[in-house]
Each structure stands twice: as structure tokens, then as C-alpha cells.
């Protein structure tokens, strides 16, 4: 009997939680998350009561396999649940999708790696740095020696494990022979406290550094196995369609959902403020200005279009996974393009709404000021860059060139 079976009766499970129930749980947290957002900023990390709420509701496990007590929800949860939490606090939303995505990835690793982490604690958080140029590794007997300096490791402080990206070479000046995600326990890397930033402060996205950390073979995952064909090591025990979704192709949905929720919060708070506001010098009602009415309508349209764009792609990716179809590279690139475009729409909406605050938008106490900063900080993620994702699709559409080796 393994530890999963031995501890099954003692551990809480969320295997029977539906998408609707998960969304309701996320919605119930929004008021508390808004109240704690300033505290998260000041702490440069999630408050302990927020982390406990996320554990109790199971929302950190929405992409975790049911066999380990996770929800294993359909792909649309990565937009619906994450955006709903983003209505409360963008930093919390970002860390939720980050932790959940790493649990999703762990399900694709060898079953021994799942046992190493979840066997002791199914609530164990996994942080990580997933920029492959920042990590390097070489094959040795039984595994890999991995070194690197990874920045933007969101939520790394409370995480006992991290998942680091490494480009594998035979020699330092040699060509890449593999791209792997490597699981490293907390004691084998250094956390660098450099997270002093414009926005998304509550994510605690510090840097990490490792030097020749030994990673057993079973704690590494080849990116070539997660393109959607079900060839990943964990497929025998986690065969569901969630784990057949080509992860790199849909990676933009996750930060995109946080940006979407943040924009929806900005619209909601702006509408409430304008209904009550009068101009400082003439006392005219702001809600009576046609220009204001048109501006909020345009922002609402951008946000709605962003949601529909991402949800439509999410629905198609899920249908393909359920049917065991692997999308063509151009389709995968279109998912990445559309997620980045949705972020651009949301950022434009938040900019427009923040401008309606006038001089009031300068104050820290004005909540949309933080949402404005968070929108621009989140949009800096490479998955959110329309220049990067749009040009990749354009090159493939025009010339047939697909340069991403992980698609």
C-alpha cells in the first residue's frame, strides 16, 4: 500500500467539487481578498489567512488529479475560477493559477515524482521559474545536474518545492538536446529577495538560484511529451483529457484570466464610483456626461470581447483534448496570439477607466490605482505580449516557420 492509499481516509478531498461549486467558492472569497489586497502588497506575498482560505476551499487544487484529492476540472476553470479570484485581488489570482498549473504539470511527471511531493502532503505548494534560457543542465547517472538563476518565481516563499526550467546540453557550448522541467526541494536552491516592483507586489515573485542541484530522472519532465499527444510519463495514472491539453499552447490563458478578472473589477468599481461622484468645481453628476458613458461602454466591450475570445479558444482546446486530437501548430500559435490580444484589450480598458478618476487616481487609497499598476505589471509577462505572440503566429501563417520547439 502506498502513502496515497494509506492516507486516503485521513485527508480532505475535493474530487467531487464541480466547476459551478468551485466558481461559487471563488466568488465567496472576493470581498475578503479586496479587503486584504493592501496587506498583500505591503507584505509582498499572500497573507496567511488568504493562503488558508485557498487551502480550505480547495481552489489551489482545481487542476490537480482526482486520484490525489484534486478537482481535475475542465479547462474552462482556468479562466472562470482564476478571473473570479482576480476580481478580488490580482496577486492572489496570479498565485492561484501559478500553483494550480504546477500541480497540473506534476500530474504529467513520473508517478514517483507525484508520490515524492503529494505522498507526504497533497496541499504542498510548488513554485518555480519556467524560462528555459535561465536554467541549464547536463545528463549524469540517474538524472541531471541543474544550475541557473530564475526570476519571477511567484509564491516561492511558502513553497517546499520549485519547478525549474532547464535547457539540457552535452557540453556548455553545445546545442540544446532537450528541454526539461526539474523538481527541486527547497533546501537545494537559494531565494533572492529582489521583488520590489511597480505592481503585482503580492505575488512574492522573487528570484531563485541553484548550482549543480541533482535532479533524479523521475523528477524531470521532457517538454516534448506535453504537446497534447498523451506521451507524458504520468499518462498511465492520469489519462483524463485535462492532461492531454497542450500546455504550452494554452499557457497564455492563465495570466490572461488574472488580467481579465482585474479588468472586470476595475469596471465594477468605476461604475460604482461614478454613480456617486460629482465634479469638484461645478458639482455636475459624472454619470450625466455622455463622454463618460461612452468611455465606460467601450471599456466594458473590450473586457467582454477579451473574455469571449479566451473562452472560445479554451472550449476548442478542450474539445480537441476530449477527442484525442492534437491541434496543428498554427492553431496552437493562434491560442497564444489570442490570449495576448485579450490581455491588450483588458489593459486598454483599465487605462481608460483609470483616466476617469482624474487626479483622484493618484492616491494610493483609490483602489483602481492598484488595479492599474497590476494590469501593467501582469501584461509584462511574455505570454501577454502581443508583439511576441502575434509575430510568432504571423511568421507561421505567412512563411510556415514555427520556431518554438515546445509546440
N, C-alpha and C positions, 0 to 999 in steps of 0.2 A: 504493500500500500504506500503510495507516495504522499507527500505532505498535502497536496491538493485534496486527496480523498480523506486523509486523516483529519484535516481541519475543516472539512466542509460543513459540519454541523455547528461549528463554533463561530463562523464568520458570517458577516452580513453579506447578503447578495442582492443585486439589482437586476438579476437576469429576467425578471418578469415586468420590468418597467417599460411602458410603451413610449413611443415618440411623443404622444399627447401629454402623458404624465411628466415626462422629462421637461417638456416645454413649460408646463404649469409650474414645476418646481423652480425652473429658471426665472419665470415671471415673478414668483413669490419673493425672490431674493432682491429684486430691483430696488425697492425702497431702501433696504439696508445697505446695498452696495453704493447707492448715491450718497448716503449719509457718511459712509466710510471712505469715500474717494479721496478726500483731502488727507486723511490719515495714511492712506496707501502712498500718496505722493510724498508725504513727509518721511515716511519710513523707507521709501524706495524699495518696496516689496509689499506683498499682500499681508494685511493684518491677520493675526492668528485666528480671530473669530470668523473671518471670511473663509480661510482655509478649512476650518472645522465645518462650516456650513456646506461647503462644496463636497466634503467627505460624507457628511450625513445624508445629503440629498443624492449622492451617487453621481453627481454631474461631472466628476473627473473620470468617470468610467463609461461614458456614453459610447466610446469606440472600443472598449475592452471586450474580449470574448466572453460569451455567457458561461463557458465552462470554468472561467475563473471568477465568476460573480459579476461580470460586467453586463451592460445593457445590449451591446452589439447592435446598435440602432442602424437603420438605413442611412444612406449617405446624406440625405437632406437634413439630418440632425446637425451636421457640421455647419450649416447655415442658420437654421432656425434657433437652435439652442444657443449657439455662440453669439448670434446677433441679439438675442433677448438679454443675455447677460451683459452685452455691450451697451444696452440701453441704461444699465445701472453704472457700469464702470468699465471703460475700455481696457485698462490694465488687467483687471480681473478676467475679462473676456479673453484677452490675449493669452494669459497663462493657462486658462482652461483649455483652449484649443491646442496649446503647446503640449501640455501634459497628456491630453487625450490622444493627440496624434502620435506621441511617443509610445503610448500603450498600444495603439493600433499597430505601430511598427513592430513592437515587441512580439505581437501575435504572429508575425511572419518569420521571426527568428526560429532557430532550432528549439525544440521543446525543452532542452536542458537549460537554455538561457531564460525561458519563461519560468522554469522551476527555480532557478537561481534567485530571481527577483520576487516573483509573486508567491513562491512557495512559503517564504517567511512572512510576507506582508503584501496582500493584494492591493493595499492602498499606497504602496511605495510610489513616490513621485520620481519621474525620470525627466531630467533637464537635458541640455545638450547644445552643441554647436554643429550646424549641418552645412557649413560652407566648405566644400571639399578642398579648395586650394589652401585652406588654413591648416589642414592636417596631412600628415604623411605617415606612411607605414611600410614595413617590409616583412615578407614572409619568413618565419622561423619555425622550428619544430613545434608543432602543436598549436600554432596560432600566428599572431602578428605582434611586432613591436611598433607602437604608435606614439608619435610626438606631434605637438602642434600648439598653436595659440589661437583659440577660437573666441571671437567676440559675440555679443548679443546672445548669451546663454540665459534665456529667460527663465526666471524661477529657480535658479540654481542653488540658492542658499538652503532651502529646506529639502533638497532632493538628495537621497542617498546614492543615486546613480545618475550618470550622464551618458548620452549617446553622441559620440563624436564622429564626424565625417573624416575619412582619411583616403587620400589618393595613394594607391599601392604601386610601388616601383621596385624593380630588381636592384637598382642602384640609384644613388641620389640624383644623377644627371640623366637617368634613363627615362624612357617614355612611360606613361601610366599603363599598368597592366590590369588594374581593377580599381573599382570604387566601392568602399565598404563603410557601413555604419558600425561603429565599435562601442560596446558597452563597457564602461569603466566605473568602478566603485569610487565613492567619494574620497577615500584616503589616498588615491593614486593620481590626483591632479590638484592643482592649486587654483583657488578662486581669487581673481584680481578685482578689487573694488574700484572700478572705474565708471560706474553707472551714474554720472552726473550730467543730465541731459535736458533737452527742451521739453519733451513730452513723453508719455507712456512711462512715467517715472516709477509707477507702482509695479511694473513687471520685474524689477530687480534683475535686469538683463546684463549682468556682469560678464567679464571675460574669464576664460579658464586656460590653464597651461599644463601640459604634460610632457614628460621626456622619457621616451622608451618604456612606456607602460605596456606590460604584456597583456594581450587580449587573447584568450583561448579561441580557437576556431569557432566553437559553437556560440560564442558571444559576438560574432561578427555576421553581417548580412550583406551579401553582394547586391548592389543596386540593380544589376541585370536581371535579378529574379523577381522584381516587384513592378514589372511593366504591364501587368494585367493578365498574364498567361497562367497564373497559378503555380509557377515553378519554385516558389519560395519554400524554405525548409519547413516552416510550420504548417504547410497546407494539409498535412495528414490529419492534424487535430483541429485545425481552424479552416475548414473548407468553405465557409459561408461567402456570399457574394461581396460583403464588405471588404474582405481581404483580397479580392480579385480586382478591385478598383485600382487602376494605375496611379499610384500615389503621386508621383512627380507631376503628372498631367493635371491633377486637381489641386495641387498644393496651394494655388492662389485663392481657392475658396475660403481657406481658414483665416488668414489675415483679412481677407476681403469681408468676411462676415463680421469681424470685430469693427472694421471701419463702417460697415453698414449700420450696425447697432448704435455706434457712436453718432452717426448722422441722424438716425431716427430720434435719438434723444435730443439732439440739437434742435430738430424741427419741433418736437413736442414742447420743449422748454421755451423756445422762441414764441410759439403761438400763445402759450400761457402768459408770457411776459408782455407781449404786445396788446393782448386783450385788456390789460390793466394799465398800460402806460400812456402817458401824455407827454408832449414835448416840453422841454424845460422852459422855453421862453414864451410860447403862446398858449400852452396848455391844451393844444389840439390833440384829439384822440389819434394815436398812431394807427389804430385799426381802420380809420376812415381814409387814409391815404391810399390812392389807387396804386402808386408805385410800390408801397409796402405789400399790398395784396398780391400784386403780380410777382414780386420777389419771392414771397413765401410759396406761391403756387409753383413757380419754376423750381425752387429747391425741392418741394415735395415730388415733383415729376422726375427730377433727377434721381432721387432716392428710390422711388418706386421702380424706375427703369433699371436701376442697379440691382435691386432685389430680383426682379423678374429675369434679368439676364443670367445671373448666377444660378437661380433656381432651375431655369430651363436646362442649362448645361449639366447641373447636378442630376436632374431627372434622366437625361440621356446617358450620362456615365453610369448611373445605377442600373438602367435597363440593359446596357451592354454587359455589365458585370453579372447580372442575373441570368443572362443568356449565354454566358461564357464567350462573349465576343471581345476581342481586343481592338480598341479603336485604332484607326490609321494615325500615323504621326501628325498629319496636318490637323486632324480633329483634336488630338492632344494639345497641339500648339494653340488651337482656337480656344480651348478651355483656359489656357494661361493668358491669352490675349484678352478674353472677355472679362476674366477676373480683374485684371489690371485696369481695364476700361471702367468697370464698375467702381473700383476704388477712385478713379479720377472723377467720375460723376459725383460720388459722395463727398469728396474733398471740395469740389466746386460748390456743392450745396452748403457745406459747413462754412466755407469762406463767405458766401453770400449772406447766410444767416447771422454770422458773427458781425458783419458790417452793419447790420440793422441795429446793433447795440450802441453804435456811435461811441462816444467817449466812455460810456459805462463798460464797454468791452475791455477797457484797460485794466480794470480791477481784478485782483485775484479772487475776490468774493463773488464775481459774476461767473456762474457755473459754465457758461458757454466758452469762456476764455480757456478753461482747461480742455474742453472738448475740441476747440480749435487747435490747440497745441498738440493734443493727442492725435488728431486727424493727420496732421502733417508729419508727426513722428512715425506713425504707422505706415504712411504712404511711402516712407523711405525704404521699406523692405523691397528686396529685388523682385519678389513675386507681384508687388504692387506697382512696379514701374512699367508704364505703358510704352515708354521708349524701348525698354529691353524686350518686353514680351510682344509688343506689336511688331518690332523689327524682325524678331525670330519667325513669327508667322508670315510676315511679308516676304522674307527671303525664301521660305519654303514654298509659298504659293507661287512666287514668280520664277524661281530657279530650281526648285526641288531640293534645295540644300537644307538638311536637318543636322545641325551641329551639336545638339545636346546628346551625349552618349547614354544618358539615363532614360530617354524616352522610348 
